[in-house]
Amino acid sequence: MTTLMLLLALGTIPEQRQIAVAPAETLSVELWGLPGEPTVVLIADFLGSAYTFRHVAATLAEAGYRVVVVEPLAVGTSSRPKKADYSLSAQSRRVAAVLDSCGITSAIVGAQGTSGAVAIRLAAARPDLVTRLVLLEGGGASRAAGPGFRRAMENSAGLQFFPGLMRAAIRKGMIAASGDASWVTDAAVHEYTRGGTIDMAATVDAYRAIAKARDPDDIADRVAEVRVPVLLLLGGAKHSAGPPTDEVRMLVAGLVALSIDTVPGGGHHLAEERPDLVIEALMGRPPLSVSRATP
């Protein structure tokens, strides 16, 4: 047995899978740890990748968890079909299909940013798959893309010819969204943008479709259907990209079992800035370095 095969067998490095969920729709998935319980599912944000959760996933796997990291359609190295449905509802159905394919019947689900709304919809539609939610700076988005991203896509003509411009814009956004931006290195920017720059034309087409995507139902209605415990982690430092106050209020009003913790000095990218606290939250342990709000 080779060293690589041994490490895969022991679950100390991730197994990479490409899982087809529909014609022309394939999601990239990382499987950490050994099959069994407990299982943690992590959903990357649509401008992120599985790389976001590398510290969290590795530590959880070492602690005995099975960890599944999912890149939704058009995220990371997942496929980017031009005419796909990029609504949050459709993305949640794809995540459910991945979990069914992997034989997962119940899991703690963590999600970053806008993908928090994907996790909410997953918990509402498939309560058999979700035992608890940990939302990192998100969960209440009504659309896959915010106003700023939609405006950017309206002026994206020729962007496919300038991958360096996309990388520079994403780096700038990472720094602005962080409380501690020391994690924003050349290597990190490369990994966050690696999948998107493989085929820039397909990426721009997918991003335009994401900007136009609308859900057929109201996120507030789905929030009201969630019955599992939910923890919302917010960064306490001044930063961009955090969830708007009205979205947080909607979660407070609609969720039956919500806790909100604020990470002092943290920004939007909590799995990068404070992976230790994200790990504690996913394990269900009360973190020591946060302030708790009562909804």
C-alpha distance (Angstrom), angle and dihedral (degrees) to the residues before:
residue distance angle dihedral
M1 . . .
T2 3.80 . .
T3 3.82 121.8 .
L4 3.82 89.9 -109.9
M5 3.81 92.2 52.1
L6 3.81 90.6 47.9
L7 3.81 92.4 51.0
L8 3.81 90.6 48.5
A9 3.80 90.6 49.0
L10 3.80 90.8 51.1
G11 3.81 91.5 47.0
T12 3.81 94.0 -125.5
I13 3.80 93.8 125.2
P14 3.80 123.9 35.8
E15 3.75 126.0 -98.4
Q16 3.80 109.6 -132.7
R17 3.79 117.9 -139.8
Q18 3.78 135.2 177.9
I19 3.81 106.7 -151.2
A20 3.80 119.9 -166.5
V21 3.80 111.4 -141.5
A22 3.83 97.9 170.2
P23 3.81 138.3 -9.3
A24 3.85 107.7 -55.9
E25 3.83 90.1 0.6
T26 3.80 115.6 108.8
L27 3.80 124.9 162.3
S28 3.80 124.5 -152.5
V29 3.79 111.8 -130.6
E30 3.80 134.1 -175.5
L31 3.81 118.9 -153.7
W32 3.80 115.8 -160.3
G33 3.79 128.1 -176.8
L34 3.77 128.3 6.5
P35 3.81 124.8 -48.2
G36 3.78 115.3 -90.8
E37 3.76 141.5 59.7
P38 2.94 140.5 0.3
T39 3.79 98.2 42.8
V40 3.80 128.3 -173.4
V41 3.81 121.2 -164.0
L42 3.81 117.2 -161.3
I43 3.82 121.2 -165.5
A44 3.80 117.5 -157.7
D45 3.81 121.1 -137.4
F46 3.79 117.6 -108.4
L47 3.83 93.3 -106.6
G48 3.80 91.2 42.5
S49 3.79 136.8 62.3
A50 3.79 141.7 -146.3
Y51 3.81 85.5 -80.3
T52 3.82 87.1 75.9
F53 3.80 90.0 72.9
R54 3.82 100.6 40.4
H55 3.83 95.0 114.8
V56 3.79 94.0 41.3
A57 3.81 95.3 46.4
A58 3.80 95.5 46.4
T59 3.81 93.4 50.1
L60 3.80 93.8 46.0
A61 3.82 90.5 49.3
E62 3.80 90.2 51.5
A63 3.82 88.1 51.5
G64 3.81 91.2 56.2
Y65 3.79 102.5 -94.2
R66 3.78 126.3 134.3
V67 3.82 104.7 -130.5
V68 3.80 125.6 -162.9
V69 3.81 116.7 -171.4
V70 3.80 113.8 -165.1
E71 3.79 127.0 -163.3
P72 3.84 106.7 -158.4
L73 3.78 120.4 -136.4
A74 3.85 111.3 -58.9
V75 3.82 91.0 13.4
G76 3.80 122.6 115.7
T77 3.79 109.5 -33.3
S78 3.81 96.4 -19.5
S79 3.80 115.5 120.1
R80 3.80 122.2 -84.0
P81 3.81 109.9 -149.0
K82 3.79 111.1 -176.1
K83 3.80 98.0 -137.9
A84 3.81 101.5 39.0
D85 3.78 125.3 125.9
Y86 3.82 104.3 -103.1
S87 3.79 96.5 -179.5
L88 3.79 118.4 130.7
S89 3.81 89.6 -113.3
A90 3.79 92.1 55.6
Q91 3.80 91.3 47.4
S92 3.80 90.9 52.2
R93 3.81 90.4 52.0
R94 3.81 89.7 52.3
V95 3.82 91.4 51.3
A96 3.81 88.8 50.6
A97 3.80 89.8 51.6
V98 3.81 90.2 52.6
L99 3.81 91.7 51.2
D100 3.79 91.1 48.0
S101 3.81 89.3 49.8
C102 3.82 90.7 51.7
G103 3.80 92.4 48.3
I104 3.80 94.3 -115.9
T105 3.79 113.3 156.4
S106 3.81 101.8 173.0
A107 3.78 133.0 11.5
I108 3.76 147.2 161.8
V109 3.81 103.8 -111.4
G110 3.79 123.8 -150.9
A111 3.79 123.3 -176.6
Q112 3.79 137.2 -178.4
G113 3.80 125.5 -133.5
T114 3.79 116.5 -46.3
S115 3.80 89.9 5.6
G116 3.80 86.0 70.3
A117 3.81 85.8 77.6
V118 3.81 88.2 52.3
A119 3.82 88.1 54.2
I120 3.82 91.1 48.3
R121 3.79 90.9 52.7
L122 3.81 90.7 46.1
A123 3.82 91.5 53.2
A124 3.80 91.2 47.7
A125 3.80 96.5 47.3
R126 3.82 99.4 35.3
P127 3.81 109.0 28.6
D128 3.81 87.8 162.7
L129 3.81 89.1 70.7
V130 3.82 101.1 46.8
T131 3.80 129.2 64.1
R132 3.81 98.7 166.8
L133 3.82 139.3 -1.9
V134 3.79 129.0 -138.2
L135 3.81 110.6 -171.4
L136 3.80 118.9 -164.5
E137 3.81 109.0 -153.2
G138 3.79 95.4 -36.6
G139 3.77 149.6 50.1
G140 3.78 105.0 128.1
A141 3.81 102.5 73.5
S142 3.79 114.5 134.9
R143 3.83 94.4 -164.1
A144 3.78 135.1 33.6
A145 3.81 92.2 -118.9
G146 3.77 129.7 40.6
P147 3.83 125.8 -134.7
G148 3.80 94.1 -92.8
F149 3.78 93.7 53.3
R150 3.79 91.7 45.7
R151 3.80 90.6 53.4
A152 3.80 90.7 48.7
M153 3.79 91.0 53.3
E154 3.79 91.0 51.5
N155 3.82 86.5 61.9
S156 3.79 98.8 38.8
A157 3.81 99.6 109.9
G158 3.80 108.8 140.7
L159 3.82 94.1 8.6
Q160 3.80 90.4 123.4
F161 3.80 88.7 69.8
F162 3.81 94.7 55.6
P163 3.83 112.5 58.8
G164 3.79 88.9 159.4
L165 3.80 89.7 60.2
M166 3.80 90.7 53.1
R167 3.80 91.9 49.1
A168 3.81 91.1 49.0
A169 3.81 92.1 49.9
I170 3.80 92.1 48.9
R171 3.82 91.7 48.3
K172 3.80 90.3 51.1
G173 3.79 90.2 49.5
M174 3.80 92.5 48.5
I175 3.79 91.9 53.7
A176 3.80 93.9 46.6
A177 3.80 91.2 48.7
S178 3.80 95.5 50.3
G179 3.78 130.9 87.6
D180 3.81 88.8 -160.5
A181 3.81 108.8 24.6
S182 3.81 96.0 -177.6
W183 3.82 88.6 108.0
V184 3.84 91.2 64.1
T185 3.80 97.2 96.8
D186 3.80 129.9 153.3
A187 3.81 88.0 -102.0
A188 3.81 92.4 52.8
V189 3.80 93.4 48.2
H190 3.81 89.5 48.3
E191 3.81 92.5 52.7
Y192 3.81 94.1 44.9
T193 3.81 91.2 52.2
R194 3.81 100.8 32.1
G195 3.80 96.2 96.4
G196 3.77 94.3 43.2
T197 3.80 95.3 51.5
I198 3.81 95.6 51.7
D199 3.82 89.8 82.4
M200 3.80 109.0 9.3
A201 3.81 94.1 -179.2
A202 3.81 91.3 56.6
T203 3.81 91.0 45.0
V204 3.81 93.7 52.2
D205 3.81 91.1 46.9
A206 3.81 90.6 50.4
Y207 3.81 92.6 46.2
R208 3.80 90.1 52.3
A209 3.80 89.2 51.3
I210 3.81 90.4 48.9
A211 3.81 89.8 51.5
K212 3.82 90.3 54.9
A213 3.80 97.0 41.7
R214 3.80 118.1 118.1
D215 3.78 130.2 -178.6
P216 3.80 120.0 -125.5
D217 3.80 92.2 -134.7
D218 3.80 139.1 41.7
I219 3.81 118.9 -93.1
A220 3.83 89.2 -139.5
D221 3.81 89.1 62.8
R222 3.81 91.1 52.8
V223 3.81 91.8 46.6
A224 3.81 89.4 56.2
E225 3.82 89.6 56.5
V226 3.83 95.3 56.5
R227 3.79 112.0 103.9
V228 3.81 102.2 170.6
P229 3.84 123.8 94.4
V230 3.81 113.0 -87.1
L231 3.80 128.4 -160.1
L232 3.80 118.0 -165.3
L233 3.80 114.3 -160.7
L234 3.81 115.8 -160.4
G235 3.78 129.8 -173.5
G236 3.80 112.6 -118.0
A237 3.81 97.6 -154.7
K238 3.78 122.8 88.3
H239 3.78 105.8 -92.9
S240 3.78 144.0 141.8
A241 3.81 126.6 -110.2
G242 3.80 96.8 42.3
P243 3.81 119.5 136.5
P244 3.83 114.2 -82.5
T245 3.79 116.6 -107.9
D246 3.80 92.3 -113.0
E247 3.80 91.1 57.2
V248 3.81 91.7 51.3
R249 3.80 90.1 48.7
M250 3.78 90.2 51.1
L251 3.81 90.3 53.2
V252 3.81 90.3 48.4
A253 3.80 91.6 50.6
G254 3.80 96.7 44.4
L255 3.80 108.7 35.8
V256 3.78 116.7 84.5
A257 3.82 95.9 -155.0
L258 3.81 111.0 29.3
S259 3.80 130.0 153.2
I260 3.82 122.8 -177.5
D261 3.79 122.4 -155.2
T262 3.81 124.3 -175.9
V263 3.80 119.4 -151.5
P264 3.84 109.6 -144.5
G265 3.80 110.0 -128.2
G266 3.78 92.5 6.8
G267 3.77 126.3 126.1
H268 3.78 135.4 -168.4
H269 3.81 97.5 -60.3
L270 3.80 98.3 64.2
A271 3.80 95.2 157.4
E272 3.81 87.0 59.5
E273 3.81 99.7 37.3
R274 3.82 100.4 37.4
P275 3.80 109.2 12.1
D276 3.81 89.6 156.5
L277 3.80 91.7 64.5
V278 3.79 92.8 43.8
I279 3.81 89.0 53.0
E280 3.81 91.3 50.3
A281 3.79 90.3 49.6
L282 3.81 92.9 50.6
M283 3.80 90.4 48.4
G284 3.79 89.3 52.8
R285 3.78 95.1 -116.8
P286 3.82 117.6 138.3
P287 3.83 104.7 -111.1
L288 3.81 114.7 -126.7
S289 3.81 98.0 -147.5
V290 3.77 101.8 56.4
S291 3.78 137.2 83.4
R292 3.79 116.8 -127.8
A293 3.77 124.1 -141.5
T294 3.79 124.2 -158.6
P295 3.84 109.8 -132.1
